[in-house]
Amino acid sequence: MQCPRCNNNSEVIETRSQSSFIIRRRRQCHVCHYRFTTYEKIASLNLSVKKRNGNLEKFSETKMTKGVKKAFTKRPIKKDEFEDLIEAIKDSLRLKKKKVISSRAIGKIIVDHLKHKDVVAYMRFASVYRGFGSLSAFEREIKNLKKEQHVKK
Ligand SMILES: [Zn+2]
């Protein structure tokens, strides 16, 4: 990267990640030794979603956030906690390293995150995404969840 003072080349003298997707680099000019800082932000998700009917749609972070927010209606969650949760879900999506992902797979990722965060939000979201067809399916899910939490303790 060019030095903002003399336009000669600079080198990176220190790199550290500021958050999971922001990288901060200290740089120094080879010629005038001027030091400056740059920030790199990883671009937003470039992902296509395969819907249940087979249609492809561009992944919308806004839509995903809305869906998660809805699940948290009247649930106690702080703003930054919620933002961290959304970032964590996005990290999981990135880790899939896919260009096309099914809406079902996204739903599962979100459900897995919610499970550890808030049981009510989890159940709300899961009931929409998995489309529990009957009360017994819903009850089975609660039973499984209780079992899992028991194992963790
Ligand atoms: Zn310079």
Backbone and ligand atoms as CSV (ligand in chain L), in Angstrom:
chain,resi,resn,atom,element,x,y,z
A,1,MET,N,N,0.840,-1.197,0.000
A,1,MET,CA,C,0.000,0.000,0.000
A,1,MET,C,C,0.883,1.259,0.000
A,2,GLN,N,N,0.433,2.269,-0.730
A,2,GLN,CA,C,1.221,3.497,-0.840
A,2,GLN,C,C,1.159,4.340,0.422
A,3,CYS,N,N,2.263,4.967,0.723
A,3,CYS,CA,C,2.320,5.871,1.865
A,3,CYS,C,C,1.491,7.118,1.550
A,4,PRO,N,N,0.612,7.544,2.472
A,4,PRO,CA,C,-0.214,8.722,2.199
A,4,PRO,C,C,0.595,10.023,2.163
A,5,ARG,N,N,1.834,9.965,2.641
A,5,ARG,CA,C,2.651,11.184,2.648
A,5,ARG,C,C,3.516,11.321,1.395
A,6,CYS,N,N,4.218,10.244,1.042
A,6,CYS,CA,C,5.177,10.373,-0.063
A,6,CYS,C,C,4.900,9.410,-1.215
A,7,ASN,N,N,3.841,8.623,-1.107
A,7,ASN,CA,C,3.437,7.695,-2.172
A,7,ASN,C,C,4.400,6.542,-2.445
A,8,ASN,N,N,5.369,6.357,-1.591
A,8,ASN,CA,C,6.226,5.178,-1.753
A,8,ASN,C,C,5.581,3.981,-1.070
A,9,ASN,N,N,6.191,2.840,-1.252
A,9,ASN,CA,C,5.598,1.632,-0.666
A,9,ASN,C,C,5.760,1.578,0.848
A,10,SER,N,N,4.772,0.959,1.465
A,10,SER,CA,C,4.839,0.787,2.913
A,10,SER,C,C,4.839,-0.703,3.227
A,11,GLU,N,N,5.196,-1.023,4.457
A,11,GLU,CA,C,5.106,-2.430,4.856
A,11,GLU,C,C,4.238,-2.550,6.106
A,12,VAL,N,N,3.685,-3.741,6.266
A,12,VAL,CA,C,2.847,-3.994,7.431
A,12,VAL,C,C,3.749,-4.325,8.606
A,13,ILE,N,N,3.580,-3.597,9.706
A,13,ILE,CA,C,4.409,-3.892,10.872
A,13,ILE,C,C,3.634,-4.600,11.977
A,14,GLU,N,N,2.321,-4.530,11.897
A,14,GLU,CA,C,1.517,-5.226,12.910
A,14,GLU,C,C,0.121,-5.477,12.349
A,15,THR,N,N,-0.399,-6.671,12.630
A,15,THR,CA,C,-1.745,-7.018,12.170
A,15,THR,C,C,-2.516,-7.591,13.337
A,16,ARG,N,N,-3.681,-7.066,13.546
A,16,ARG,CA,C,-4.523,-7.770,14.522
A,16,ARG,C,C,-5.997,-7.607,14.172
A,17,SER,N,N,-6.773,-8.576,14.584
A,17,SER,CA,C,-8.188,-8.487,14.254
A,17,SER,C,C,-8.900,-7.727,15.347
A,18,GLN,N,N,-9.656,-6.759,14.934
A,18,GLN,CA,C,-10.381,-5.880,15.844
A,18,GLN,C,C,-11.675,-6.533,16.294
A,19,SER,N,N,-12.327,-7.202,15.361
A,19,SER,CA,C,-13.492,-8.020,15.693
A,19,SER,C,C,-13.405,-9.188,14.722
A,20,SER,N,N,-14.411,-10.048,14.717
A,20,SER,CA,C,-14.253,-11.238,13.884
A,20,SER,C,C,-14.081,-10.904,12.397
A,21,PHE,N,N,-14.591,-9.741,11.955
A,21,PHE,CA,C,-14.456,-9.452,10.539
A,21,PHE,C,C,-13.863,-8.088,10.208
A,22,ILE,N,N,-13.158,-7.525,11.192
A,22,ILE,CA,C,-12.411,-6.305,10.891
A,22,ILE,C,C,-10.948,-6.544,11.252
A,23,ILE,N,N,-10.067,-6.300,10.291
A,23,ILE,CA,C,-8.637,-6.489,10.541
A,23,ILE,C,C,-7.949,-5.128,10.521
A,24,ARG,N,N,-7.163,-4.891,11.556
A,24,ARG,CA,C,-6.472,-3.617,11.689
A,24,ARG,C,C,-4.998,-3.852,11.392
A,25,ARG,N,N,-4.419,-3.030,10.518
A,25,ARG,CA,C,-2.995,-3.183,10.212
A,25,ARG,C,C,-2.252,-1.873,10.434
A,26,ARG,N,N,-1.125,-1.972,11.133
A,26,ARG,CA,C,-0.224,-0.831,11.266
A,26,ARG,C,C,0.768,-0.956,10.128
A,27,ARG,N,N,0.995,0.142,9.426
A,27,ARG,CA,C,1.928,0.113,8.299
A,27,ARG,C,C,2.969,1.201,8.471
A,28,GLN,N,N,4.132,0.963,7.849
A,28,GLN,CA,C,5.183,1.972,7.894
A,28,GLN,C,C,5.774,2.146,6.503
A,29,CYS,N,N,6.003,3.408,6.148
A,29,CYS,CA,C,6.565,3.728,4.842
A,29,CYS,C,C,8.054,3.362,4.809
A,30,HIS,N,N,8.473,2.762,3.693
A,30,HIS,CA,C,9.879,2.372,3.543
A,30,HIS,C,C,10.807,3.587,3.468
A,31,VAL,N,N,10.280,4.666,2.918
A,31,VAL,CA,C,11.134,5.816,2.624
A,31,VAL,C,C,11.104,6.862,3.749
A,32,CYS,N,N,9.912,7.360,4.074
A,32,CYS,CA,C,9.850,8.426,5.076
A,32,CYS,C,C,9.533,7.908,6.485
A,33,HIS,N,N,9.290,6.611,6.578
A,33,HIS,CA,C,9.020,5.935,7.861
A,33,HIS,C,C,7.749,6.398,8.555
A,34,TYR,N,N,6.886,7.060,7.798
A,34,TYR,CA,C,5.591,7.476,8.341
A,34,TYR,C,C,4.772,6.239,8.684
A,35,ARG,N,N,4.139,6.275,9.848
A,35,ARG,CA,C,3.299,5.139,10.256
A,35,ARG,C,C,1.826,5.489,10.129
A,36,PHE,N,N,1.049,4.555,9.623
A,36,PHE,CA,C,-0.401,4.766,9.521
A,36,PHE,C,C,-1.143,3.442,9.722
A,37,THR,N,N,-2.445,3.566,9.889
A,37,THR,CA,C,-3.265,2.385,10.191
A,37,THR,C,C,-4.317,2.196,9.113
A,38,THR,N,N,-4.522,0.953,8.729
A,38,THR,CA,C,-5.618,0.672,7.797
A,38,THR,C,C,-6.531,-0.382,8.409
A,39,TYR,N,N,-7.764,-0.348,7.977
A,39,TYR,CA,C,-8.746,-1.320,8.450
A,39,TYR,C,C,-9.321,-2.072,7.252
A,40,GLU,N,N,-9.376,-3.352,7.389
A,40,GLU,CA,C,-9.999,-4.146,6.333
A,40,GLU,C,C,-11.282,-4.734,6.879
A,41,LYS,N,N,-12.330,-4.580,6.109
A,41,LYS,CA,C,-13.595,-5.175,6.523
A,41,LYS,C,C,-13.963,-6.241,5.505
A,42,ILE,N,N,-14.292,-7.396,5.993
A,42,ILE,CA,C,-14.661,-8.462,5.078
A,42,ILE,C,C,-16.036,-8.174,4.492
A,43,ALA,N,N,-16.125,-8.304,3.190
A,43,ALA,CA,C,-17.354,-7.932,2.490
A,43,ALA,C,C,-18.534,-8.778,2.940
A,44,SER,N,N,-19.704,-8.231,2.741
A,44,SER,CA,C,-20.903,-8.943,3.196
A,44,SER,C,C,-21.085,-10.242,2.416
A,45,LEU,N,N,-21.900,-11.083,2.940
A,45,LEU,CA,C,-22.090,-12.416,2.383
A,45,LEU,C,C,-22.636,-12.378,0.956
A,46,ASN,N,N,-21.949,-13.071,0.087
A,46,ASN,CA,C,-22.426,-13.177,-1.280
A,46,ASN,C,C,-22.945,-14.601,-1.467
A,47,LEU,N,N,-24.204,-14.742,-1.195
A,47,LEU,CA,C,-24.749,-16.080,-1.067
A,47,LEU,C,C,-26.123,-16.143,-1.735
A,48,SER,N,N,-26.390,-17.256,-2.381
A,48,SER,CA,C,-27.730,-17.461,-2.920
A,48,SER,C,C,-28.455,-18.497,-2.087
A,49,VAL,N,N,-29.730,-18.265,-1.935
A,49,VAL,CA,C,-30.536,-19.166,-1.117
A,49,VAL,C,C,-31.461,-19.967,-2.024
A,50,LYS,N,N,-31.411,-21.269,-1.843
A,50,LYS,CA,C,-32.333,-22.121,-2.590
A,50,LYS,C,C,-33.575,-22.338,-1.744
A,51,LYS,N,N,-34.682,-21.824,-2.246
A,51,LYS,CA,C,-35.938,-21.923,-1.496
A,51,LYS,C,C,-36.519,-23.318,-1.627
A,52,ARG,N,N,-37.510,-23.580,-0.805
A,52,ARG,CA,C,-38.126,-24.912,-0.829
A,52,ARG,C,C,-38.736,-25.246,-2.181
A,53,ASN,N,N,-39.232,-24.219,-2.871
A,53,ASN,CA,C,-39.835,-24.480,-4.184
A,53,ASN,C,C,-38.789,-24.565,-5.302
A,54,GLY,N,N,-37.489,-24.490,-4.914
A,54,GLY,CA,C,-36.423,-24.642,-5.899
A,54,GLY,C,C,-35.911,-23.331,-6.475
A,55,ASN,N,N,-36.607,-22.241,-6.199
A,55,ASN,CA,C,-36.154,-20.937,-6.702
A,55,ASN,C,C,-34.894,-20.455,-5.992
A,56,LEU,N,N,-34.066,-19.725,-6.725
A,56,LEU,CA,C,-32.879,-19.124,-6.110
A,56,LEU,C,C,-33.159,-17.668,-5.792
A,57,GLU,N,N,-32.613,-17.226,-4.673
A,57,GLU,CA,C,-32.836,-15.859,-4.227
A,57,GLU,C,C,-31.535,-15.388,-3.599
A,58,LYS,N,N,-31.211,-14.107,-3.737
A,58,LYS,CA,C,-29.996,-13.602,-3.115
A,58,LYS,C,C,-30.178,-13.575,-1.596
A,59,PHE,N,N,-29.151,-13.995,-0.876
A,59,PHE,CA,C,-29.255,-13.979,0.584
A,59,PHE,C,C,-29.435,-12.545,1.072
A,60,SER,N,N,-30.432,-12.342,1.919
A,60,SER,CA,C,-30.663,-11.013,2.465
A,60,SER,C,C,-30.419,-11.014,3.969
A,61,GLU,N,N,-29.410,-10.233,4.353
A,61,GLU,CA,C,-29.089,-10.133,5.776
A,61,GLU,C,C,-30.243,-9.473,6.529
A,62,THR,N,N,-30.863,-8.490,5.882
A,62,THR,CA,C,-31.981,-7.779,6.503
A,62,THR,C,C,-33.125,-8.741,6.819
A,63,LYS,N,N,-33.412,-9.576,5.849
A,63,LYS,CA,C,-34.498,-10.532,6.005
A,63,LYS,C,C,-34.176,-11.526,7.125
A,64,MET,N,N,-32.948,-12.002,7.122
A,64,MET,CA,C,-32.526,-12.965,8.135
A,64,MET,C,C,-32.606,-12.324,9.524
A,65,THR,N,N,-32.106,-11.094,9.630
A,65,THR,CA,C,-32.118,-10.384,10.912
A,65,THR,C,C,-33.549,-10.187,11.408
A,66,LYS,N,N,-34.432,-9.834,10.479
A,66,LYS,CA,C,-35.845,-9.633,10.824
A,66,LYS,C,C,-36.442,-10.910,11.405
A,67,GLY,N,N,-36.156,-12.007,10.757
A,67,GLY,CA,C,-36.678,-13.294,11.207
A,67,GLY,C,C,-36.217,-13.635,12.613
A,68,VAL,N,N,-34.929,-13.366,12.869
A,68,VAL,CA,C,-34.374,-13.675,14.194
A,68,VAL,C,C,-34.964,-12.712,15.229
A,69,LYS,N,N,-35.078,-11.449,14.829
A,69,LYS,CA,C,-35.616,-10.433,15.735
A,69,LYS,C,C,-37.036,-10.793,16.172
A,70,LYS,N,N,-37.800,-11.261,15.216
A,70,LYS,CA,C,-39.178,-11.654,15.478
A,70,LYS,C,C,-39.230,-12.750,16.543
A,71,ALA,N,N,-38.302,-13.676,16.443
A,71,ALA,CA,C,-38.258,-14.773,17.418
A,71,ALA,C,C,-37.963,-14.251,18.825
A,72,PHE,N,N,-37.276,-13.100,18.893
A,72,PHE,CA,C,-36.908,-12.530,20.193
A,72,PHE,C,C,-37.924,-11.514,20.716
A,73,THR,N,N,-39.085,-11.418,20.096
A,73,THR,CA,C,-40.111,-10.486,20.550
A,73,THR,C,C,-40.372,-10.657,22.045
A,74,LYS,N,N,-40.229,-9.558,22.769
A,74,LYS,CA,C,-40.423,-9.538,24.233
A,74,LYS,C,C,-39.500,-10.474,25.002
A,75,ARG,N,N,-38.407,-10.882,24.395
A,75,ARG,CA,C,-37.429,-11.703,25.103
A,75,ARG,C,C,-36.292,-10.790,25.566
A,76,PRO,N,N,-35.691,-11.100,26.711
A,76,PRO,CA,C,-34.616,-10.223,27.198
A,76,PRO,C,C,-33.306,-10.476,26.434
A,77,ILE,N,N,-32.976,-9.548,25.580
A,77,ILE,CA,C,-31.673,-9.622,24.899
A,77,ILE,C,C,-31.185,-8.206,24.639
A,78,LYS,N,N,-29.922,-7.959,24.968
A,78,LYS,CA,C,-29.357,-6.621,24.773
A,78,LYS,C,C,-29.032,-6.421,23.304
A,79,LYS,N,N,-28.979,-5.144,22.894
A,79,LYS,CA,C,-28.731,-4.806,21.506
A,79,LYS,C,C,-27.407,-5.408,21.012
A,80,ASP,N,N,-26.344,-5.222,21.801
A,80,ASP,CA,C,-25.048,-5.728,21.323
A,80,ASP,C,C,-24.999,-7.259,21.352
A,81,GLU,N,N,-25.754,-7.819,22.279
A,81,GLU,CA,C,-25.838,-9.282,22.347
A,81,GLU,C,C,-26.517,-9.821,21.084
A,82,PHE,N,N,-27.570,-9.098,20.687
A,82,PHE,CA,C,-28.294,-9.491,19.484
A,82,PHE,C,C,-27.395,-9.347,18.255
A,83,GLU,N,N,-26.650,-8.255,18.208
A,83,GLU,CA,C,-25.744,-8.039,17.071
A,83,GLU,C,C,-24.668,-9.125,17.009
A,84,ASP,N,N,-24.151,-9.493,18.185
A,84,ASP,CA,C,-23.159,-10.566,18.228
A,84,ASP,C,C,-23.742,-11.876,17.701
A,85,LEU,N,N,-24.985,-12.097,18.057
A,85,LEU,CA,C,-25.663,-13.310,17.620
A,85,LEU,C,C,-25.780,-13.347,16.093
A,86,ILE,N,N,-26.186,-12.199,15.525
A,86,ILE,CA,C,-26.307,-12.111,14.064
A,86,ILE,C,C,-24.940,-12.342,13.412
A,87,GLU,N,N,-23.896,-11.741,14.001
A,87,GLU,CA,C,-22.541,-11.945,13.459
A,87,GLU,C,C,-22.143,-13.412,13.535
A,88,ALA,N,N,-22.475,-14.039,14.651
A,88,ALA,CA,C,-22.119,-15.447,14.832
A,88,ALA,C,C,-22.821,-16.330,13.791
A,89,ILE,N,N,-24.078,-15.985,13.506
A,89,ILE,CA,C,-24.819,-16.737,12.483
A,89,ILE,C,C,-24.152,-16.539,11.117
A,90,LYS,N,N,-23.755,-15.295,10.844
A,90,LYS,CA,C,-23.092,-15.006,9.571
A,90,LYS,C,C,-21.746,-15.729,9.470
A,91,ASP,N,N,-21.036,-15.776,10.596
A,91,ASP,CA,C,-19.765,-16.512,10.610
A,91,ASP,C,C,-19.999,-17.970,10.232
A,92,SER,N,N,-21.038,-18.549,10.806
A,92,SER,CA,C,-21.358,-19.945,10.504
A,92,SER,C,C,-21.673,-20.133,9.027
A,93,LEU,N,N,-22.400,-19.163,8.468
A,93,LEU,CA,C,-22.727,-19.235,7.040
A,93,LEU,C,C,-21.458,-19.131,6.190
A,94,ARG,N,N,-20.545,-18.249,6.605
A,94,ARG,CA,C,-19.285,-18.102,5.874
A,94,ARG,C,C,-18.481,-19.389,5.924
A,95,LEU,N,N,-18.479,-20.002,7.098
A,95,LEU,CA,C,-17.694,-21.221,7.276
A,95,LEU,C,C,-18.181,-22.363,6.384
A,96,LYS,N,N,-19.411,-22.287,5.956
A,96,LYS,CA,C,-19.943,-23.309,5.039
A,96,LYS,C,C,-19.228,-23.257,3.692
A,97,LYS,N,N,-18.681,-22.062,3.392
A,97,LYS,CA,C,-17.975,-21.845,2.122
A,97,LYS,C,C,-18.783,-22.288,0.913
A,98,LYS,N,N,-20.021,-21.897,0.900
A,98,LYS,CA,C,-20.883,-22.267,-0.220
A,98,LYS,C,C,-21.357,-21.027,-0.941
A,99,LYS,N,N,-21.690,-21.206,-2.222
A,99,LYS,CA,C,-22.250,-20.098,-2.980
A,99,LYS,C,C,-23.768,-20.173,-2.957
A,100,VAL,N,N,-24.257,-21.405,-2.861
A,100,VAL,CA,C,-25.703,-21.620,-2.790
A,100,VAL,C,C,-25.985,-22.458,-1.555
A,101,ILE,N,N,-26.946,-22.018,-0.804
A,101,ILE,CA,C,-27.293,-22.762,0.412
A,101,ILE,C,C,-28.818,-22.843,0.495
A,102,SER,N,N,-29.325,-23.942,0.953
A,102,SER,CA,C,-30.780,-24.080,1.005
A,102,SER,C,C,-31.341,-23.292,2.188
A,103,SER,N,N,-32.574,-22.838,2.048
A,103,SER,CA,C,-33.190,-22.079,3.144
A,103,SER,C,C,-33.296,-22.969,4.382
A,104,ARG,N,N,-33.431,-24.253,4.147
A,104,ARG,CA,C,-33.478,-25.220,5.243
A,104,ARG,C,C,-32.169,-25.241,6.026
A,105,ALA,N,N,-31.058,-25.243,5.284
A,105,ALA,CA,C,-29.738,-25.278,5.933
A,105,ALA,C,C,-29.500,-23.996,6.733
A,106,ILE,N,N,-29.945,-22.867,6.188
A,106,ILE,CA,C,-29.807,-21.594,6.919
A,106,ILE,C,C,-30.645,-21.651,8.192
A,107,GLY,N,N,-31.858,-22.157,8.032
A,107,GLY,CA,C,-32.744,-22.296,9.182
A,107,GLY,C,C,-32.114,-23.134,10.276
A,108,LYS,N,N,-31.451,-24.187,9.879
A,108,LYS,CA,C,-30.831,-25.075,10.857
A,108,LYS,C,C,-29.695,-24.363,11.606
A,109,ILE,N,N,-28.907,-23.595,10.859
A,109,ILE,CA,C,-27.809,-22.841,11.479
A,109,ILE,C,C,-28.368,-21.863,12.520
A,110,ILE,N,N,-29.417,-21.142,12.129
A,110,ILE,CA,C,-30.006,-20.163,13.040
A,110,ILE,C,C,-30.574,-20.866,14.276
A,111,VAL,N,N,-31.280,-21.945,14.029
A,111,VAL,CA,C,-31.870,-22.721,15.114
A,111,VAL,C,C,-30.789,-23.191,16.099
A,112,ASP,N,N,-29.674,-23.664,15.559
A,112,ASP,CA,C,-28.577,-24.125,16.424
A,112,ASP,C,C,-28.019,-23.003,17.298
A,113,HIS,N,N,-27.954,-21.797,16.727
A,113,HIS,CA,C,-27.466,-20.657,17.508
A,113,HIS,C,C,-28.474,-20.258,18.588
A,114,LEU,N,N,-29.758,-20.262,18.210
A,114,LEU,CA,C,-30.790,-19.834,19.154
A,114,LEU,C,C,-30.931,-20.803,20.314
A,115,LYS,N,N,-30.705,-22.054,20.023
A,115,LYS,CA,C,-30.834,-23.101,21.037
A,115,LYS,C,C,-29.979,-22.787,22.262
A,116,HIS,N,N,-28.811,-22.218,22.006
A,116,HIS,CA,C,-27.889,-21.917,23.106
A,116,HIS,C,C,-28.119,-20.537,23.706
A,117,LYS,N,N,-29.026,-19.790,23.088
A,117,LYS,CA,C,-29.192,-18.399,23.495
A,117,LYS,C,C,-30.475,-18.195,24.309
A,118,ASP,N,N,-31.580,-18.646,23.750
A,118,ASP,CA,C,-32.875,-18.387,24.373
A,118,ASP,C,C,-33.863,-19.459,23.909
A,119,VAL,N,N,-34.330,-20.238,24.846
A,119,VAL,CA,C,-35.175,-21.388,24.489
A,119,VAL,C,C,-36.478,-20.953,23.820
A,120,VAL,N,N,-37.061,-19.862,24.322
A,120,VAL,CA,C,-38.330,-19.404,23.739
A,120,VAL,C,C,-38.126,-18.937,22.300
A,121,ALA,N,N,-37.078,-18.136,22.087
A,121,ALA,CA,C,-36.779,-17.659,20.736
A,121,ALA,C,C,-36.480,-18.857,19.829
A,122,TYR,N,N,-35.781,-19.800,20.385
A,122,TYR,CA,C,-35.449,-21.012,19.626
A,122,TYR,C,C,-36.706,-21.741,19.176
A,123,MET,N,N,-37.631,-21.950,20.118
A,123,MET,CA,C,-38.850,-22.683,19.782
A,123,MET,C,C,-39.696,-21.920,18.761
A,124,ARG,N,N,-39.748,-20.599,18.925
A,124,ARG,CA,C,-40.512,-19.789,17.975
A,124,ARG,C,C,-39.933,-19.936,16.575
A,125,PHE,N,N,-38.614,-19.800,16.518
A,125,PHE,CA,C,-37.975,-19.851,15.206
A,125,PHE,C,C,-38.088,-21.243,14.596
A,126,ALA,N,N,-37.835,-22.234,15.419
A,126,ALA,CA,C,-37.869,-23.616,14.938
A,126,ALA,C,C,-39.266,-23.985,14.429
A,127,SER,N,N,-40.294,-23.487,15.116
A,127,SER,CA,C,-41.638,-23.871,14.701
A,127,SER,C,C,-41.972,-23.287,13.342
A,128,VAL,N,N,-41.405,-22.110,13.044
A,128,VAL,CA,C,-41.632,-21.519,11.734
A,128,VAL,C,C,-40.798,-22.252,10.682
A,129,TYR,N,N,-39.510,-22.432,10.981
A,129,TYR,CA,C,-38.610,-23.009,9.989
A,129,TYR,C,C,-38.846,-24.479,9.724
A,130,ARG,N,N,-39.076,-25.204,10.771
A,130,ARG,CA,C,-39.257,-26.635,10.559
A,130,ARG,C,C,-40.694,-26.969,10.241
A,131,GLY,N,N,-41.555,-25.986,10.485
A,131,GLY,CA,C,-42.961,-26.201,10.205
A,131,GLY,C,C,-43.495,-27.410,10.940
A,132,PHE,N,N,-43.364,-27.383,12.245
A,132,PHE,CA,C,-43.904,-28.501,13.030
A,132,PHE,C,C,-45.350,-28.723,12.625
A,133,GLY,N,N,-45.611,-29.870,12.056
A,133,GLY,CA,C,-46.935,-30.123,11.512
A,133,GLY,C,C,-47.957,-30.436,12.589
A,134,SER,N,N,-47.486,-30.914,13.706
A,134,SER,CA,C,-48.449,-31.321,14.729
A,134,SER,C,C,-47.920,-30.982,16.107
A,135,LEU,N,N,-48.798,-31.026,17.050
A,135,LEU,CA,C,-48.414,-30.738,18.418
A,135,LEU,C,C,-47.422,-31.785,18.917
A,136,SER,N,N,-47.593,-33.024,18.513
A,136,SER,CA,C,-46.691,-34.069,19.002
A,136,SER,C,C,-45.262,-33.849,18.505
A,137,ALA,N,N,-45.128,-33.346,17.269
A,137,ALA,CA,C,-43.792,-33.062,16.746
A,137,ALA,C,C,-43.137,-31.961,17.567
A,138,PHE,N,N,-43.948,-31.007,17.950
A,138,PHE,CA,C,-43.485,-29.886,18.747
A,138,PHE,C,C,-43.050,-30.372,20.138
A,139,GLU,N,N,-43.859,-31.227,20.718
A,139,GLU,CA,C,-43.549,-31.768,22.044
A,139,GLU,C,C,-42.294,-32.626,22.031
A,140,ARG,N,N,-42.132,-33.378,20.946
A,140,ARG,CA,C,-40.937,-34.216,20.810
A,140,ARG,C,C,-39.688,-33.329,20.821
A,141,GLU,N,N,-39.804,-32.214,20.116
A,141,GLU,CA,C,-38.672,-31.292,20.030
A,141,GLU,C,C,-38.327,-30.746,21.420
A,142,ILE,N,N,-39.331,-30.398,22.199
A,142,ILE,CA,C,-39.084,-29.889,23.550
A,142,ILE,C,C,-38.408,-30.964,24.398
A,143,LYS,N,N,-38.865,-32.188,24.243
A,143,LYS,CA,C,-38.272,-33.302,24.977
A,143,LYS,C,C,-36.790,-33.463,24.619
A,144,ASN,N,N,-36.511,-33.436,23.324
A,144,ASN,CA,C,-35.121,-33.555,22.870
A,144,ASN,C,C,-34.258,-32.445,23.436
A,145,LEU,N,N,-34.846,-31.259,23.453
A,145,LEU,CA,C,-34.120,-30.101,23.948
A,145,LEU,C,C,-33.799,-30.263,25.435
A,146,LYS,N,N,-34.770,-30.708,26.178
A,146,LYS,CA,C,-34.570,-30.920,27.613
A,146,LYS,C,C,-33.489,-31.956,27.856
A,147,LYS,N,N,-33.509,-32.994,27.051
A,147,LYS,CA,C,-32.497,-34.051,27.154
A,147,LYS,C,C,-31.104,-33.453,26.948
A,148,GLU,N,N,-30.989,-32.674,25.890
A,148,GLU,CA,C,-29.689,-32.066,25.563
A,148,GLU,C,C,-29.185,-31.185,26.683
A,149,GLN,N,N,-30.104,-30.390,27.238
A,149,GLN,CA,C,-29.694,-29.472,28.301
A,149,GLN,C,C,-29.284,-30.264,29.542
A,150,HIS,N,N,-29.945,-31.382,29.732
A,150,HIS,CA,C,-29.631,-32.246,30.854
A,150,HIS,C,C,-28.214,-32.785,30.709
A,151,VAL,N,N,-27.889,-33.218,29.497
A,151,VAL,CA,C,-26.564,-33.773,29.213
A,151,VAL,C,C,-25.478,-32.722,29.483
A,152,LYS,N,N,-25.773,-31.495,29.094
A,152,LYS,CA,C,-24.790,-30.421,29.260
A,152,LYS,C,C,-24.469,-30.169,30.729
A,153,LYS,N,N,-25.505,-30.241,31.572
A,153,LYS,CA,C,-25.315,-29.992,32.997
A,153,LYS,C,C,-24.545,-31.164,33.586
L,1,ZN,ZN,ZN,6.392,7.858,3.006
